Amino acid sequence: MTDKTTIYICGGEPFPEERTIYWNFVASTKELIEQAKEKWLAQTFEKIPGETEFVPLPEQIKKQ
């Protein structure tokens, strides 16, 4: 970590069901994660105002 690193810690009551986490996606099933990955690659998520650069999925970065 560097001096400009920001860490967020969130807490609370646990969800009643398991969650699947992949990169920036959290969902109740692996299928929903796969759908989110497909949407991300197709760039169909709503854009963040002022952001123009596409960020690849982690496995895309490894292939480069």
C-alpha positions in Angstrom: 0.0 0.0 0.0 1.0 3.6 -0.5 0.3 6.7 1.4 -2.5 7.5 -1.0 -4.3 4.2 -0.4 -7.9 4.3 0.8 -9.4 1.4 2.5 -13.1 1.0 3.2 -14.5 -1.4 5.8 -18.2 -2.2 5.7 -20.1 -4.2 8.3 -23.5 -5.1 9.4 -25.8 -8.1 9.7 -24.9 -11.0 7.4 -27.1 -11.7 4.4 -29.3 -14.8 5.0 -28.0 -16.4 1.8 -24.4 -16.7 0.4 -23.0 -14.0 -1.9 -20.6 -14.6 -4.8 -17.9 -11.9 -5.3 -15.9 -11.4 -8.4 -13.9 -8.2 -8.9 -16.4 -5.3 -8.5 -19.5 -7.6 -8.8 -21.5 -9.1 -5.9 -24.5 -11.3 -6.6 -26.5 -14.1 -5.1 -25.5 -16.6 -7.8 -22.6 -17.3 -10.1 -25.0 -17.0 -13.1 -25.7 -13.4 -12.2 -21.9 -12.8 -12.0 -21.5 -14.2 -15.5 -24.3 -12.0 -16.7 -22.6 -8.9 -15.2 -19.3 -9.9 -16.8 -21.0 -10.1 -20.2 -22.7 -6.8 -19.7 -19.4 -5.2 -18.6 -17.6 -6.6 -21.7 -20.4 -5.3 -24.0 -20.1 -2.0 -22.1 -23.9 -1.8 -21.6 -23.7 -0.6 -17.9 -24.6 3.0 -17.4 -21.6 5.2 -17.8 -20.1 7.2 -14.9 -20.2 10.9 -15.7 -16.8 12.2 -16.8 -15.3 8.7 -17.2 -14.4 7.8 -20.8 -11.8 5.0 -20.3 -13.0 1.4 -20.4 -11.5 -0.8 -17.6 -11.0 -4.4 -18.6 -11.9 -7.4 -16.5 -9.0 -8.8 -14.5 -8.7 -11.9 -16.8 -8.4 -9.5 -19.8 -5.5 -7.7 -18.2 -3.7 -11.0 -17.6 -4.0 -11.8 -21.4 -2.3 -8.6 -22.4 
